[in-house]
Amino acid sequence: MEFAAQAAQAYAGLIASPYADPESGLGGRLFCAGELDGACRACVVAANIAGAATFCATADRAAQKQALRDGVADFLVNSLDEALRILKNQLRKREPVALCVALEPAAMEREMHERGVAPDLFRRDLPLNTLHQAFLCQEGEYDETDLRGIPAIVVWRVDSGSPLELAKLDEIALQCLDTEEWASRRWLQLSPRYLGRLAQGLHVLSTHREFDARFAEQLRVIAVRELTFGFEVRSYVRGLEGRQTFAPAKH
């Protein structure tokens, strides 16, 4: 859940960029995620979901292999020149890709400066909170009549951990989003693919209080008559946790 929440935060920051659009997200934009550490991994996954072409760096062989194994990076390359050849092709096609360059981050930065590489987005512009901080940072004064103005984090998980059962809850969540909420729609549709086993059995959405209320009501109605599996929904609003547990429907 920690990783999924960090990725959701990073995605929210990236997709809020003026470069993003409803059709391709950040397709055609270059993102430098810096050193491949824990926060970088979340940023790379978020950038893939947002549609950017992304590169990061580490000389740590174990970290390189883990990134490939977890599906965080699509390719491992040995030089910035090799990375740029792949990135340029993906940028032209406006398709996402994630590369890990087998260099010390400082060495990659020097090469970027020498070659005049100027990414559109940098990881340093995406401060990431821990999961606990992310929940607490929602505390504050809000207009209680504007439910969309009150931040919320909503998490749902199924008892079985089945991707198919999670997808059914995702469908209900999509129905609770308005048409103009394209960024949230993109996240729900693509995050299962890119998060994979890094967030197995649960989905996280950074949203607002109105969605939280609408989603909870829809689940109460639909679960009774249609859903045959157990699941749990947690919501975090203004630093407070709400939790609902649903048992399988009896037919």
C-alpha positions as CSV (number, residue, x, y, z in Angstrom):
1,M,0.0,0.0,0.0
2,E,2.9,2.3,0.7
3,F,4.2,1.9,-2.8
4,A,0.8,2.3,-4.4
5,A,0.1,5.5,-2.4
6,Q,3.5,7.0,-3.4
7,A,2.9,6.2,-7.1
8,A,-0.6,7.8,-6.8
9,Q,1.0,10.9,-5.4
10,A,3.6,11.1,-8.0
11,Y,1.0,10.5,-10.8
12,A,-1.1,13.4,-9.4
13,G,1.9,15.7,-9.5
14,L,2.9,14.6,-13.1
15,I,-0.6,14.7,-14.6
16,A,-1.2,18.2,-13.2
17,S,1.6,19.4,-15.4
18,P,0.5,21.9,-18.1
19,Y,2.1,19.4,-20.6
20,A,-0.6,16.8,-19.9
21,D,-3.7,16.4,-22.0
22,P,-6.8,14.2,-21.9
23,E,-5.9,12.2,-25.1
24,S,-2.3,11.2,-24.5
25,G,-1.5,12.3,-21.0
26,L,2.2,13.1,-21.0
27,G,2.8,11.3,-24.3
28,G,5.7,12.9,-26.1
29,R,7.3,14.3,-22.9
30,L,10.6,13.4,-21.4
31,F,10.8,12.7,-17.6
32,C,14.1,12.4,-15.7
33,A,13.5,10.4,-12.5
34,G,17.0,10.6,-11.2
35,E,18.6,8.0,-9.0
36,L,16.8,4.6,-8.9
37,D,15.8,4.4,-5.2
38,G,12.5,3.6,-3.6
39,A,10.9,7.0,-4.4
40,C,12.2,6.9,-8.0
41,R,10.6,3.5,-8.5
42,A,7.2,5.0,-7.6
43,C,7.9,8.0,-9.9
44,V,8.8,5.8,-12.8
45,V,5.6,3.7,-12.5
46,A,3.6,6.9,-12.2
47,A,5.2,8.3,-15.3
48,N,4.4,5.2,-17.3
49,I,0.8,5.5,-16.3
50,A,0.9,9.2,-17.2
51,G,2.3,8.4,-20.6
52,A,5.8,9.9,-20.4
53,A,9.1,8.6,-21.7
54,T,11.2,8.1,-18.6
55,F,14.8,7.4,-17.7
56,C,16.7,7.0,-14.4
57,A,20.1,5.8,-13.3
58,T,21.9,3.5,-10.9
59,A,25.2,1.6,-11.0
60,D,23.8,-0.9,-8.4
61,R,23.5,-4.2,-10.3
62,A,21.0,-5.6,-7.8
63,A,18.8,-2.5,-8.1
64,Q,18.9,-2.8,-11.9
65,K,17.8,-6.4,-11.9
66,Q,15.1,-5.8,-9.3
67,A,13.7,-2.9,-11.4
68,L,13.5,-5.2,-14.5
69,R,12.0,-8.1,-12.4
70,D,9.3,-5.9,-10.9
71,G,8.4,-4.3,-14.3
72,V,9.4,-0.8,-13.1
73,A,11.9,-0.5,-15.9
74,D,11.3,-1.8,-19.4
75,F,15.0,-1.8,-20.5
76,L,18.4,-1.6,-18.9
77,V,20.9,0.3,-21.1
78,N,24.7,0.9,-20.6
79,S,24.9,4.5,-21.7
80,L,23.0,7.7,-22.0
81,D,23.5,7.6,-25.8
82,E,21.8,4.2,-26.0
83,A,19.0,5.5,-23.8
84,L,18.4,8.5,-26.0
85,R,18.1,6.4,-29.1
86,I,15.2,4.5,-27.5
87,L,13.7,7.6,-25.8
88,K,13.7,9.6,-29.1
89,N,11.7,6.9,-30.9
90,Q,9.1,6.7,-28.1
91,L,8.8,10.4,-27.9
92,R,8.2,10.6,-31.6
93,K,5.4,7.9,-31.2
94,R,4.1,9.6,-28.0
95,E,4.3,6.3,-26.2
96,P,5.6,5.6,-22.7
97,V,8.8,3.7,-21.9
98,A,11.0,3.4,-18.8
99,L,14.7,3.0,-19.0
100,C,17.3,2.4,-16.4
101,V,20.8,3.6,-17.3
102,A,23.7,1.6,-15.8
103,L,25.6,4.7,-14.5
104,E,26.1,6.5,-11.3
105,P,23.5,9.3,-11.2
106,A,26.2,12.0,-11.1
107,A,27.8,10.6,-14.2
108,M,24.5,10.5,-16.0
109,E,23.9,14.2,-15.1
110,R,27.3,15.2,-16.5
111,E,26.6,13.4,-19.7
112,M,23.1,15.1,-19.9
113,H,24.8,18.5,-19.5
114,E,27.5,17.7,-22.1
115,R,24.9,16.6,-24.7
116,G,22.4,19.3,-23.9
117,V,19.6,16.9,-22.8
118,A,16.7,18.9,-21.4
119,P,13.9,16.8,-20.0
120,D,10.4,18.4,-19.7
121,L,9.9,17.1,-16.2
122,F,12.2,16.2,-13.3
123,R,11.7,14.1,-10.2
124,R,12.9,16.9,-7.9
125,D,9.6,18.7,-8.8
126,L,7.6,15.8,-7.2
127,P,7.9,15.8,-3.4
128,L,6.6,12.5,-2.1
129,N,5.2,12.0,1.4
130,T,5.1,8.8,3.3
131,L,1.8,7.1,3.5
132,H,1.2,8.4,7.0
133,Q,2.1,12.0,5.9
134,A,-0.1,11.7,2.8
135,F,-3.1,11.1,5.0
136,L,-2.3,13.8,7.5
137,C,-1.6,16.4,4.8
138,Q,-5.2,16.4,4.0
139,E,-6.0,18.1,7.3
140,G,-7.0,21.8,7.0
141,E,-9.9,24.1,6.5
142,Y,-12.3,23.3,3.6
143,D,-15.6,24.6,2.3
144,E,-17.9,21.8,3.6
145,T,-20.4,22.6,0.8
146,D,-17.8,21.8,-1.9
147,L,-17.2,18.1,-1.5
148,R,-14.9,18.1,-4.6
149,G,-12.6,20.5,-2.8
150,I,-12.0,18.1,0.1
151,P,-9.1,15.7,-0.7
152,A,-9.6,11.9,-0.1
153,I,-7.6,8.8,-0.6
154,V,-9.8,5.7,-1.3
155,V,-8.4,2.2,-1.2
156,W,-10.2,-1.0,-2.1
157,R,-9.1,-4.6,-1.8
158,V,-10.8,-8.0,-2.4
159,D,-10.5,-10.9,0.0
160,S,-9.2,-13.2,-2.7
161,G,-6.7,-10.8,-4.2
162,S,-8.2,-11.7,-7.6
163,P,-7.4,-9.2,-10.4
164,L,-10.7,-10.0,-12.0
165,E,-12.7,-9.2,-8.9
166,L,-10.7,-6.0,-8.4
167,A,-11.5,-5.1,-12.0
168,K,-15.2,-5.3,-11.1
169,L,-14.7,-2.7,-8.3
170,D,-12.7,-0.6,-10.8
171,E,-15.7,-0.6,-13.2
172,I,-18.0,0.7,-10.4
173,A,-15.3,3.4,-9.5
174,L,-15.2,4.5,-13.1
175,Q,-19.0,5.0,-13.1
176,C,-18.6,7.3,-10.1
177,L,-16.2,9.6,-11.9
178,D,-17.5,12.5,-14.1
179,T,-16.4,12.7,-17.7
180,E,-14.0,15.6,-17.1
181,E,-12.1,13.6,-14.5
182,W,-9.9,12.1,-17.2
183,A,-6.8,11.9,-15.1
184,S,-8.5,9.7,-12.5
185,R,-10.0,7.6,-15.3
186,R,-6.5,7.1,-16.8
187,W,-5.1,6.1,-13.5
188,L,-7.8,3.5,-12.8
189,Q,-7.5,2.0,-16.3
190,L,-3.7,1.8,-16.5
191,S,-2.4,1.5,-12.9
192,P,-3.2,-2.2,-12.6
193,R,-1.0,-2.9,-15.6
194,Y,2.0,-0.9,-14.4
195,L,1.7,-1.5,-10.6
196,G,1.3,-5.2,-11.1
197,R,2.5,-7.3,-8.1
198,L,3.9,-4.2,-6.5
199,A,0.4,-3.4,-5.3
200,Q,-1.1,-6.9,-5.5
201,G,-4.7,-7.2,-4.2
202,L,-5.5,-3.5,-3.8
203,H,-6.1,-0.3,-5.7
204,V,-5.6,3.2,-4.6
205,L,-7.1,6.4,-5.9
206,S,-6.2,10.0,-4.9
207,T,-9.5,11.8,-5.3
208,H,-12.1,13.9,-3.4
209,R,-14.8,13.5,-0.8
210,E,-17.6,13.5,-3.4
211,F,-16.2,10.5,-5.2
212,D,-15.7,8.8,-1.8
213,A,-19.4,9.2,-0.9
214,R,-20.7,8.3,-4.4
215,F,-18.5,5.2,-4.5
216,A,-19.6,4.0,-1.1
217,E,-23.2,4.4,-2.0
218,Q,-22.9,2.6,-5.3
219,L,-21.1,-0.3,-3.6
220,R,-23.8,-0.6,-1.0
221,V,-26.5,-0.9,-3.7
222,I,-24.6,-3.1,-6.1
223,A,-22.9,-5.5,-3.6
224,V,-26.3,-6.7,-2.2
225,R,-27.6,-7.9,-5.5
226,E,-24.6,-8.5,-7.8
227,L,-21.2,-9.1,-6.2
228,T,-20.4,-12.6,-5.0
229,F,-17.0,-11.9,-3.3
230,G,-16.0,-10.2,-0.2
231,F,-14.0,-6.9,-0.2
232,E,-13.0,-3.9,1.9
233,V,-13.0,-0.2,1.2
234,R,-11.0,2.3,3.2
235,S,-11.2,6.1,2.8
236,Y,-9.0,8.7,4.3
237,V,-10.5,12.2,4.5
238,R,-9.0,15.1,6.5
239,G,-6.7,12.7,8.3
240,L,-9.5,10.4,9.4
241,E,-10.0,6.8,8.3
242,G,-13.3,5.3,7.3
243,R,-13.7,1.5,6.7
244,Q,-16.5,-0.6,5.2
245,T,-16.4,-4.4,4.8
246,F,-18.7,-6.2,2.4
247,A,-19.4,-9.9,2.7
248,P,-20.3,-12.0,-0.4
249,A,-23.8,-11.6,-1.6
250,K,-26.1,-14.6,-1.0
251,H,-28.1,-15.9,-4.0
